[in-house]
Amino acid sequence: MSISLKQSLSLAKKKFFRAPQWELKMAARIFIGFLTLYFLLVFLGLGIGLFFIIRKVFPEADPISVVNQWLIYFFALDFLFRYFLQNPPVSDVKSLLIQPITKAQIIRRVMLRSLTSFFNFIPLIILLPFCIVVSKENGTTLSLWIWFIGILTLSGVNNFLVFLFNKNKRVAIGTISFIAGGYLLETYLEVPILSFFNQAFDLLYTQPLGLGIPLAVFILMWYLTEKFLKAQLYLDKGLSKKKERIIGSKLHFLDAWGPTGVLLKNDIRLIIRNIRARQVVMMGFLFLFYGLIFFTQDIYNDNPTILIFAGIFITGGFMISFGQFVPAWDSEYYSFLMGQNLPYIEYLKSKLYLLMFSVVVCTILSFPYLYFGKKTMLIIVAAGVFNFGFGSLINLFSGAYNVTPIKLNVKAKAFENTQGFNLTQMLFALPKLVLPVVVFYIPNLFFGFYAGVIGLFIAGVLGFLFKNQLLTQIEKTYQSKKYETLAAFNKNNI
C-alpha cells in the first residue's frame, strides 16, 4: 500500500475539520490567507521594481551583483523565520506507522509537502519578475537564469535545514551571531567574512557550471533530512527520559503569596525548563529592538501615533507572546488544576502578575532608547504604563478563547508541531494593538502630543486601580468556557 499526495492532503483536511473550534480556526485561516496574499503582492511589486531601484541608486553597477551583496542576509533571515514559524507538514504521521505503508513513502511525502511552504515562494515571487525585467532591459542571458535556479535551490536547502536543526536554539543564536559579527568585522576591521558569500553568488552568476554546487548541496540535504526523519519515525520515540538536573526547584520567596505564589512558581519553572516557553522569552527580548525600526527613521518622527506601536511591542513583547497562550500553557495538566481546591481567581492572578512583572522588566530594559530623546522615552514609558495596567488584562481576557493546547514535551520530536503559533489568537491581536493607538490618537488629535501620552497613562492607571473588578469579570468568562476548554484539551491529550 502506498500513500499519495492527494491522500496526505485529505488526512490534513480531516484533522483540521475534526479539531475543536475549527470554525474559529477557519476564520483565522481566511484572515491569514488575505495577509499572505497581501505580502505576496508586496513581494511581487518589489520584484518588478527592484531593477529600477538598483539602477537609480547604483547606475553603474550590475544589478545581479548588487543583489548578491544582500543574499547572505536574506538567507539568514529566511532561516530564522523558518526556524520560528515553519512547521513540518504532518498529519498524524505516527498513526500511519501501523498501516502497510513504508517509512520511506511517508517521509518522502512530508518532504515534498514542505517544499510548498510559503517561505519557498518568497524568492520565486521576487526573483522571477526581477529576472524578467533584467532580461528585457539588459538582454536575456543563460547565466541569469542559471543564477535564478541556483538561488531557488539554495532556498530549498534552507527548507531542509529547519528539519535538521528544529528547536536547536544554539543554531538560531549562532546564525544571528555570525551575521552580526561578520557585519561588524567587515565594516570596522575590514575582515572579508560576508564578502566570501558575495563572491560565491557572483561565481554562480558568471560560471554556469557553478550551478552544480547548489544542486549537489540540495541533494545532500535531501539525503541527510530523509535519514534524520527516518531515525525519528518510531512509535516509542520520546518515551525514554534522560536524567536532567532540576532547576528552578527553590523559589521559596514566592511562598508568602499563598496559592498565587505556588502557581507563579509553576510558571517560572515552565519558562526555565521548557524550550517552547524560552522561545517566547527570546521573542520578548527581540521585541526590545523593535523600536530601532521606527525611532531611527525621520519619516516616523512626525507621526507619533505610529510610534505607539513600537512602544507597545517594546514594553509588551513577552506579555503579548506569553499571554495569548493562557491557559494553553497548562493544557497537559489543566484537568488536574481544575480538580484542585483552588479558586479560579488565584489562577488568573498568577498569570496577571507574571504579565505585569514582564512589562516592568521590559520598560526598564528599554531605557537606552533615551538616546533618541526624551519624547521617544516618554512614548515608551506611557505604552509601558498602559500595558501594565490595562494591556495585561486584555491579554488575559483573550486567553479565555484559546482552546488550542500546547505540547510541552516535544522538544526533540521531528514530527510534532512544536512551534505552536495559534492562528486564532492573531485575530485577538488586533484589539490589543489598535486600542492603545485609539487611546493616544483621540486626545492627540484635539489637544496635542502630551494629551495623548496622558491618555495612555490614565488608561493604564485606571486599569490597575480597577484590576480586581475587571479580573472578576474575566474570571466569569473563563468559568463560562471552563468545560469547553477542558473538553478541547482532553480531546487533544487522548
C-alpha positions in Angstrom: 0.0 0.0 0.0 1.3 3.5 -0.8 0.1 6.9 0.2 -0.3 9.5 -2.5 0.0 13.3 -2.1 -3.8 13.5 -2.5 -4.4 11.1 0.4 -1.9 13.0 2.5 -3.7 16.3 1.9 -7.0 14.5 2.7 -5.7 13.5 6.0 -4.6 17.0 6.8 -8.1 18.2 5.8 -9.8 15.7 8.1 -7.6 16.6 11.0 -8.4 20.3 10.6 -12.2 19.9 10.5 -12.2 17.4 13.4 -10.2 19.7 15.7 -12.0 21.7 18.4 -13.3 25.1 17.4 -12.4 24.5 13.8 -14.8 27.3 12.8 -12.6 29.9 14.6 -9.5 28.3 13.0 -11.2 28.6 9.6 -11.8 32.3 10.2 -8.2 32.7 11.3 -7.0 30.8 8.2 -9.0 33.1 5.9 -7.5 36.2 7.7 -4.0 34.7 7.3 -4.8 33.9 3.7 -5.6 37.5 2.9 -2.5 38.5 4.8 -0.4 36.1 2.8 -1.9 37.4 -0.4 -1.0 40.9 0.6 2.6 40.0 1.3 2.9 38.1 -2.0 1.7 41.1 -3.9 4.2 43.3 -2.0 7.0 40.9 -2.9 5.8 40.8 -6.5 5.9 44.6 -6.6 9.4 44.5 -5.1 10.5 42.0 -7.7 9.2 44.2 -10.6 10.6 47.4 -9.2 13.9 46.1 -7.8 15.8 46.5 -11.1 14.7 50.1 -11.4 15.6 50.8 -7.8 19.1 49.4 -8.2 19.6 51.3 -11.5 18.6 54.6 -9.8 20.8 54.0 -6.7 23.7 52.2 -8.4 23.6 53.3 -12.0 26.9 51.9 -13.0 26.6 48.5 -11.1 25.4 45.2 -12.4 22.0 44.6 -10.8 22.8 40.9 -10.1 26.0 41.8 -8.3 24.1 44.3 -6.2 21.5 41.7 -5.3 24.3 39.2 -4.5 25.6 41.5 -1.8 22.4 41.1 0.1 21.6 37.5 -0.5 23.5 36.3 2.6 21.3 38.5 4.8 18.2 37.3 3.0 19.1 33.6 3.6 19.9 34.2 7.2 16.6 36.0 7.8 14.8 33.3 5.8 16.3 30.6 8.0 15.4 32.4 11.2 11.8 33.0 10.1 11.5 29.3 9.1 13.0 28.3 12.5 10.3 30.1 14.4 7.3 29.8 12.1 7.7 26.9 9.7 6.2 23.6 10.9 6.7 20.1 9.3 3.5 19.5 7.2 2.5 16.3 9.0 -1.0 15.0 9.7 -0.9 12.1 12.2 2.2 10.6 10.8 2.7 8.2 13.6 -0.7 6.7 13.0 0.4 5.7 9.5 3.2 3.6 11.0 0.6 0.9 11.9 -0.6 0.9 8.3 1.1 -1.1 5.4 2.9 2.0 4.3 6.7 2.2 4.2 8.6 4.8 6.2 10.3 6.0 3.0 6.9 6.8 1.4 5.7 8.7 4.5 8.9 10.7 4.8 9.1 11.5 1.1 5.5 12.9 1.2 6.4 15.0 4.2 9.5 16.4 2.5 7.7 17.1 -0.8 4.9 18.9 1.0 7.4 21.0 2.9 8.6 22.4 -0.4 5.1 24.1 -0.8 5.8 26.3 2.2 5.1 30.0 1.9 8.7 30.7 2.5 9.8 28.8 -0.6 7.6 31.1 -2.7 9.1 34.3 -1.5 12.4 34.1 -3.6 10.3 32.8 -6.6 7.9 35.8 -6.4 10.7 38.3 -6.0 13.3 36.9 -8.4 11.2 35.7 -11.3 9.8 39.2 -12.2 13.2 40.7 -11.4 14.9 38.3 -13.8 12.2 39.0 -16.5 12.8 42.8 -16.1 16.6 42.3 -16.3 16.2 40.2 -19.4 14.0 42.8 -21.0 16.2 45.7 -20.1 19.7 44.2 -20.4 19.1 41.2 -22.7 18.5 37.6 -21.9 21.5 35.5 -20.8 21.8 31.9 -19.9 23.9 32.8 -16.8 21.0 34.9 -15.5 18.5 32.0 -15.4 21.2 29.6 -14.1 21.7 32.1 -11.2 17.9 32.2 -10.7 17.7 28.4 -10.5 20.6 28.3 -8.1 19.1 30.8 -5.7 15.8 28.8 -5.6 17.8 25.6 -5.0 19.5 27.3 -2.0 16.1 28.3 -0.7 15.2 24.6 -0.7 18.4 23.9 1.2 17.1 26.3 3.9 13.9 24.4 3.9 15.6 21.1 4.9 18.0 22.8 7.4 14.9 23.6 9.5 14.2 19.9 9.8 17.7 19.1 10.9 18.0 21.9 13.4 14.4 22.0 14.6 14.4 23.6 18.1 18.1 23.8 18.4 18.4 27.3 19.9 22.2 27.2 19.6 21.8 27.2 15.8 19.4 30.2 15.9 21.7 32.1 18.2 24.8 31.1 16.1 23.1 32.4 12.9 22.4 35.8 14.5 25.8 36.0 16.0 27.6 35.0 12.7 25.7 37.6 10.6 26.1 40.4 13.3 29.7 39.5 13.9 30.5 39.2 10.2 29.0 42.6 9.5 30.9 44.3 12.3 34.2 42.7 11.4 33.8 43.6 7.8 32.6 47.2 8.5 35.1 48.2 11.1 38.1 45.8 10.8 37.8 45.1 7.0 37.8 41.3 7.6 36.1 39.9 4.4 33.8 37.3 6.0 30.4 38.0 4.4 32.2 39.1 1.2 33.2 35.5 0.7 29.5 34.6 0.2 29.0 37.6 -2.2 31.8 36.2 -4.3 30.3 32.7 -4.2 27.0 34.1 -5.5 28.8 36.1 -8.2 30.6 32.9 -9.2 27.2 31.2 -9.6 26.2 34.1 -12.0 29.4 34.2 -14.0 30.2 30.5 -14.2 27.2 28.4 -15.4 28.8 25.2 -14.2 28.6 26.7 -10.7 25.0 25.5 -10.6 26.3 22.1 -9.8 27.3 23.2 -6.3 23.9 24.3 -5.0 22.3 21.2 -6.8 24.8 18.9 -5.0 24.1 20.6 -1.7 20.4 20.3 -2.2 20.7 16.5 -2.9 22.9 16.1 0.1 20.4 18.0 2.3 17.6 15.8 0.9 19.6 12.7 1.8 20.5 13.9 5.3 17.0 15.1 6.1 15.5 11.8 4.9 18.0 9.9 7.1 17.3 12.1 10.1 13.5 11.8 9.8 13.7 8.1 9.4 15.6 7.8 12.6 12.9 9.8 14.4 9.9 8.0 13.0 9.2 5.4 15.7 6.1 4.9 17.8 8.0 4.8 21.0 10.2 7.8 20.1 10.5 10.1 23.1 9.2 7.5 25.7 12.6 7.1 27.3 13.6 10.0 29.5 17.1 11.2 30.1 18.2 12.4 33.5 18.4 16.1 33.8 19.4 18.5 36.5 16.4 20.0 38.2 16.5 23.8 38.0 14.1 26.3 39.5 13.2 24.0 42.4 13.6 26.6 45.1 11.8 30.0 44.7 10.7 29.9 48.3 10.3 33.6 48.4 7.0 33.2 46.5 5.5 31.0 49.2 4.5 34.2 51.1 2.0 34.9 48.3 -0.1 31.8 49.1 -1.8 29.9 46.2 -0.9 32.6 43.8 2.8 32.3 44.6 2.6 28.5 44.1 1.1 29.0 40.6 3.7 31.7 39.9 6.5 29.2 40.8 5.0 26.8 38.3 5.0 29.4 35.5 8.6 30.4 36.3 9.7 26.8 36.3 7.9 26.3 33.0 9.9 29.2 31.4 13.2 28.0 32.9 12.8 24.3 31.9 10.8 24.3 28.7 12.2 25.3 25.3 8.8 26.4 23.9 8.4 28.9 26.8 12.0 30.0 26.5 11.4 30.8 22.8 8.6 33.2 23.9 11.1 34.9 26.3 13.5 35.2 23.4 10.8 36.8 21.3 10.1 39.2 24.0 13.8 40.1 24.2 13.9 40.6 20.4 10.9 42.9 20.6 13.1 45.3 22.7 14.9 46.1 19.5 11.6 46.7 17.6 11.9 50.5 18.2 15.1 50.7 16.1 12.9 50.2 13.0 10.9 53.4 13.8 13.0 55.6 16.0 15.9 55.7 13.6 13.7 56.9 10.7 12.9 60.6 10.4 9.7 59.8 8.5 8.0 58.4 11.6 9.1 61.2 14.0 6.3 63.5 12.6 3.7 60.8 13.3 3.8 59.8 17.0 0.7 57.6 16.6 2.8 55.1 14.6 5.5 55.2 17.3 2.9 54.0 19.8 3.0 50.6 18.0 6.7 50.5 18.7 6.2 51.3 22.4 3.5 48.6 22.8 5.8 46.0 21.3 8.9 47.1 23.2 7.3 47.0 26.6 4.8 44.2 25.9 6.6 41.8 23.7 6.7 39.0 26.3 3.2 39.9 27.6 1.7 39.5 24.1 3.6 36.4 23.2 3.0 34.6 26.5 -0.4 36.0 27.4 -2.1 34.8 24.2 -1.4 31.2 25.3 -3.2 31.3 28.6 -4.4 28.7 29.6 -2.9 26.6 26.8 0.4 26.5 28.7 -1.3 24.3 31.3 -3.2 22.2 28.8 -1.5 19.0 29.6 -2.4 19.1 33.3 -5.4 21.5 33.1 -7.8 18.9 34.3 -5.6 18.3 37.4 -5.6 22.0 38.2 -9.3 22.4 37.8 -9.8 19.4 40.2 -7.9 21.1 43.0 -9.4 23.1 45.8 -8.1 26.3 44.2 -10.1 29.4 43.4 -10.0 30.2 39.7 -9.3 33.8 40.6 -6.0 32.8 42.1 -5.0 31.0 38.9 -5.8 34.2 36.9 -3.9 36.4 39.4 -0.8 34.4 38.9 -0.9 34.8 35.2 -1.7 38.5 35.5 1.1 39.2 37.9 3.6 37.5 35.6 2.5 39.6 32.7 2.6 42.8 34.7 6.1 41.9 36.0 7.3 41.3 32.5 6.1 44.8 31.4 8.1 46.4 34.3 11.2 44.5 33.3 10.9 45.3 29.6 10.2 49.0 30.4 13.4 49.2 32.5 15.4 47.4 29.8 14.2 50.0 27.2 15.8 53.0 28.9 18.7 53.0 26.3 16.1 54.5 23.9 16.6 57.7 25.9 19.4 58.2 23.4 16.7 59.1 20.8 15.3 61.8 23.0 13.0 62.4 26.0 10.0 62.4 23.7 10.8 58.9 22.5 11.3 57.7 26.0 8.0 59.3 27.1 6.2 57.3 24.4 7.8 54.0 25.6 7.0 54.7 29.3 3.4 55.7 28.5 3.0 52.5 26.5 4.5 50.6 29.4 2.1 52.0 31.9 -0.8 51.2 29.5 0.4 47.6 29.1 1.0 47.3 32.9 -2.4 48.4 34.0 -4.7 47.6 31.0 -2.9 45.7 28.3 -2.1 42.8 30.6 -5.9 42.4 31.4 -6.7 42.5 27.7 -4.2 39.7 27.0 -5.6 37.7 29.9 -9.1 38.1 28.6 -8.2 37.0 25.1 -6.7 33.8 26.5 -10.2 32.6 27.6 -11.0 32.0 23.9 -7.8 29.9 23.3 -8.6 26.2 23.5 -5.7 25.1 21.3 -3.3 23.1 23.5 0.5 23.4 23.6 2.5 20.2 23.8 5.4 20.9 26.2 7.2 17.5 25.9 8.1 17.5 22.2 11.5 19.2 22.1 13.3 16.5 20.1 10.4 15.2 18.1 10.7 15.8 14.4 7.1 15.1 13.6 5.4 17.4 16.1 4.1 20.9 15.8 6.5 22.4 18.3 6.3 25.9 17.0 2.7 26.2 18.1 1.8 29.7 16.8 -2.0 29.8 17.3 -3.6 31.5 14.2 -6.8 32.1 16.1 -5.0 34.3 18.6 -3.8 36.6 15.8 -7.4 37.8 15.4 -7.3 38.9 19.0 -4.1 40.7 18.4 -5.9 43.5 16.6 -7.7 45.0 19.6 -4.6 44.6 21.7 -2.7 46.8 19.2 -5.5 49.1 18.0 -6.9 50.1 21.4 -3.8 51.9 22.8 -3.4 53.7 19.4 -7.0 54.9 19.7 -6.5 56.0 23.3 -3.5 58.0 22.2 -4.8 59.3 18.9 -8.1 60.9 20.0 -6.5 63.2 22.7 -3.5 63.8 20.4 -5.8 64.9 17.6 -7.6 67.6 19.7 -5.1 68.6 22.3 -1.7 67.6 21.1 1.0 65.0 21.8 1.2 65.3 25.6 -2.6 64.9 25.9 -2.3 61.6 24.0 0.5 60.5 26.4 -1.6 61.4 29.4 -4.5 59.4 27.9 -2.3 56.3 27.9 -1.1 57.0 31.5 -4.7 57.5 32.7 -5.9 54.3 30.9 -3.1 52.3 32.5 -3.7 53.7 36.0 -7.4 53.1 35.8 -6.8 49.5 34.7 -4.5 49.0 37.7 -6.9 50.6 40.1 -9.9 48.6 39.0 -8.0 45.4 38.2 -9.8 43.4 40.9 -13.2 44.3 39.4 -12.1 43.6 35.9 -10.4 40.4 36.9 -13.7 39.2 38.4 -15.4 39.8 35.1 -12.6 38.0 33.2 -13.0 35.1 35.7 -16.6 34.8 34.7 -15.6 34.5 31.1 -13.1 31.7 31.9 -15.7 29.9 34.1 -18.3 30.0 31.4 -15.8 28.4 29.0 -14.2 26.1 31.5 -15.8 22.8 30.4 -15.4 23.7 26.7 -11.7 24.3 27.4 -11.4 21.0 29.4 -13.1 19.1 26.6 -10.8 20.6 23.9 -7.6 19.9 26.0 -8.7 16.4 26.9 -9.6 15.6 23.3 -6.1 16.5 22.2 -4.5 14.5 25.1 -6.2 11.3 24.2 
